[in-house]
Amino acid sequence: MPLRLTVWYFGTKITHMAEPIQRVQTGVRIEKRLLKVLKGLAEHLDMSLGDLIEGIALHSFEGTAPFSKETRRKIEQLKSVYDLDLTAADSHKVSEKCGDE
């Protein structure tokens, strides 16, 4: 019988039957300032970066917002700290500079 878990996820209490999952290590390239904001948010929410990314992706796949108003305010603070000015509209327009310029 699977273990029954109760977890707090982005301020919402969720009780469910734990299904075994398999995680893999991956290397992804991501914009530097965006990564800093994600790491800062994961730290603020007391979760791993991987768990944060999984949650964002799963919410996105369902077309639901993953963050509360309070968390979105924290994201805006982190974006300001790390000078992140990219928006969703920029996601297919960004170009990468080469080297350590």
C-alpha positions, 0 to 999 in steps of 0.5 A: 500500500502506498504511503499517504502524504500530506504536503504544503504546496505554494500555500495549498494543503494537498493530501494524496497517495504517493506514487513512486516517481523517478527523477533524473539529473539534467543539465539545462542552459538558462538565462543567468538572472532568471536562474538567480530569481528561481534560486532565490524563490526556491530558497524563500519557499524552502524547497529545492530548485528542482521541485520549484521547476516541476511545480511551475511546469505542472501548473503550466501544463494545466493552464493554472497559475502556480503562485499566490499574490504574496509569492508574485510580490516576492518574485517582483522583489527578486526580479528587481534585485537581480535586474531581471527585465525579461517577460514571457513576450521575450521568451522566443526573441532573446539572443545569446552573447558568446563568451564571457563578455 
